[in-house]
Amino acid sequence: MRERLRLRRRGATPPAQEGDDFESGFLQDSLPGLDEGKRGRLRFPLPRRRDRSTPTRSTAAGAGRLGSLKALGGRIGGALSDGAYAVAATAGSIGDSLAIAGHHAARRWFGLSLAVRRRLAAGALLSALVALLWFVILPVAPCWVPAGDRCPPGNDSLALVPDDAAAFLQVNLDQTTEQAEAARDLAGRLPTLAREIIGGRGQSGQVSGGVIETLIGQPLDYANQVLPWSDGELAVAMLPAGTGIEPVLMIEIADRAGAEKFSESLTAGGAEADYEGTTIVEGRDVSVALSEDFVLVGDQGPIRSIVDVIRGESSSLADNAAAETLLESLPENHLLEVWLGPDAASGLLRETAASPFDTFVNSASATGVVASVSIEAGVVDLAVRSELDPEKVETSPGVFAALPGFEPTLTETVGADAFAYLGFGEPAQSLSVLLDRAQADAPGLAAGFEELGETLSREGVDLEGDLLPLLGGEVALSVEPRLAATSGDAVGETPGAPGTAPVPYAGLLADGVEEEEATEVLARLQGPLSSVADPDAGGPSGLPGSVELGGVDAQVLRLSPSVELTYGFVEGRLALATDPDGIRRLTTDRAPLADLDTFEDAVEAFPDRPSALLYVDLAGVIEQLEALGLGTDTAYGAYAQDLRTLEAAALAVSSAEARLDTDLRLIVADPETVEPAPLPIQPPPG
């Protein structure tokens, strides 16, 4: 069947097979000698009754397929035993009855006027279309189609949040939505991490309250204490309170009696206060109020701000056009969404441990930041959209604002077994921007580059003026596993000590490089690099100098026992690696990263021309780290089984004039396909 469908897709006619031409086969048996044209004009009158004791081929025209079926039944009945004949005779009788019924129906149909027949046919067609719409299309229709079932989770809480909110987070765990179903599946794949985030009872019976516990100050088992009465929507609004910002937890109500019982558990014995018709109960740790649709948990001041919005005394975040526009830029169907005002973005991403993530937001120039999380069949998508102030971008452009878009093509050359890949375009400009950014974010790294630049300058090599311009239109940085030790080459015979995992090597691949000019500049680099080499590292014979690696003339310089800086030109591309295997592997017949199914799944929804593209083989990285000793860490052991289900992650960053878009995709395997390993893993010998 697959071959026949394939031929049809190509427009070819599948070869005829026995039993294909049901109609013409039976017509030829029933009506011998009838040519093709006459069969097309054939009319089938009511068949005459005949003696079934001597079944013969019908001499009349028959009754279409039913007449042919009856005649065939008669022939089979004459050749079979009495019991089989009875069955065939019954089939013949049924054929007679259906043929007669068909004849009468046809006579009545054609006895109607043409106008009546047209109206009846139109009615039947309309009924069929309505049935198709109701039973087939609507159950899978998107939300914008009236009565469509495939609607994204709602966000009712946004209309209650004051427009002076610093930040807002909303998640919808409505059990009837696809996103909630996918989230339950994901929680089953990552049970320990899920319990840490949303709270729950672990195997030891201890309750972990997750994020909600952090907000209300006491342990909370969401599945047992909230889920039975909640309609699924939870939100956190960060609101002004005095000189600071305080959170208010908002839980949508489905069962009011259950919500009241939950509220009483948080504020047992607390004092009640009336605010504009709303009762706010002040407990030991938090205050609680019940609006018509939500339980509000937090400090009294912020709760009163929400009550003011409900009463129409102040505007909501839903009335903020800029926030609404930015939220609408997120993927429609998502489980969780976040909005950050400029102050919150700056305070959260520049002044806390989350500061490394500011690279993907540029909070110094942001007027607002939104993010969403979507889940589908073991795939988690994070989308971040940052709206930028064009005037601020001029003074604080960020890393990616200056990076041009590029089309990733070197993924056809990087190996499919790479642990990590990073690609970007116009590397001379891109690396210069990254070095400038390092001055603020990683001063130690920037100082190291400055020292290297000064060393090279004394030897007559300008790092930014001579070396970076050599790199052409696209660069791929990768971390890849070493090959097995080989005895045919002069270098790289001992990639790792016995009983340990070989340390991967880092590689750089650059397209569009002028080989002659690059060779001259790189040759001038050998002297300065030799001066910083480890004198105790030793070196294979012939160093410094040329060696042949897989038919490629390469230059190798041993800087330390584990780093042999190697470069050469392979198919017009400059290849540089920290191990000779980086050159060898480019000359072998190996599957490229672009053909890896996991890579394709990870990047399929990304823009065609990102400013930067990152891919990490998480399964391979975790396995490598465990082999190098991570598995002996008991803290890691608590999350090891969850982390082993992580297959891969990919990230794309795209920059426009006033927007910075970041998309991250995480692929999580089914735990049943992951082989469990005992923990802690015994450290390697030695």
Sequence and secondary structure as in RCSB ss.txt:
>XXXX:A:sequence
MRERLRLRRRGATPPAQEGDDFESGFLQDSLPGLDEGKRGRLRFPLPRRRDRSTPTRSTAAGAGRLGSLKALGGR
IGGALSDGAYAVAATAGSIGDSLAIAGHHAARRWFGLSLAVRRRLAAGALLSALVALLWFVILPVAPCWVPAGDR
CPPGNDSLALVPDDAAAFLQVNLDQTTEQAEAARDLAGRLPTLAREIIGGRGQSGQVSGGVIETLIGQPLDYANQ
VLPWSDGELAVAMLPAGTGIEPVLMIEIADRAGAEKFSESLTAGGAEADYEGTTIVEGRDVSVALSEDFVLVGDQ
GPIRSIVDVIRGESSSLADNAAAETLLESLPENHLLEVWLGPDAASGLLRETAASPFDTFVNSASATGVVASVSI
EAGVVDLAVRSELDPEKVETSPGVFAALPGFEPTLTETVGADAFAYLGFGEPAQSLSVLLDRAQADAPGLAAGFE
ELGETLSREGVDLEGDLLPLLGGEVALSVEPRLAATSGDAVGETPGAPGTAPVPYAGLLADGVEEEEATEVLARL
QGPLSSVADPDAGGPSGLPGSVELGGVDAQVLRLSPSVELTYGFVEGRLALATDPDGIRRLTTDRAPLADLDTFE
DAVEAFPDRPSALLYVDLAGVIEQLEALGLGTDTAYGAYAQDLRTLEAAALAVSSAEARLDTDLRLIVADPETVE
PAPLPIQPPPG
>XXXX:A:secstr
 HHHHHHHHTT      TTS HHHHHHHHHSTT  HHHHHT          TTS    SS   HHHHHHHHHHHH
HHHHS HHHHHHHHHHHHHHHHHHHHHHHHHHHHHHS HHHHHHHHHHHHHHHHHHHIIIIIGGG BTTSTT SB
      GGGGSBTT SEEEEEE  TTSHHHHHHHHHHHHSHHHHHHHH EE TTS EE HHHHHHHSS   HHHH
TTTTEEEEEEEEEEEETTEEEEEEEEEES HHHHHHHHHHHSTT EEEEETTEEEEE SS EEEE SSEEEEE H
HHHHHHHHHHTTSS BGGG HHHHHHHHTS SS SEEEEE HHHHHHHHHSSTTGGGGGGT TTTEEEEEEEEEE
ETTEEEEEEEEEE HHHHHH  TTGGG       GGGTSBTT SEEEEEE HHHHHHHHHHHHHHH HHHHHHHH
HHHHHHHHTT  IIIIIGGGS SEEEEEEE      SSSSS   SS TTS    EEEEEEES  HHHHHHHHHHH
HHHHHHTS TTS   TT SEEEEETTEEEEEEEEETTEEEEEEEETTEEEEESSTHHHHGGGS   BGGG HHHH
HHHTTS SS SEEEEE HHHHHHHHHHTTGGG HHHHTTHHHHTTEEEEEEEEEE SSEEEEEEEEEE  GGGS 
   SS      
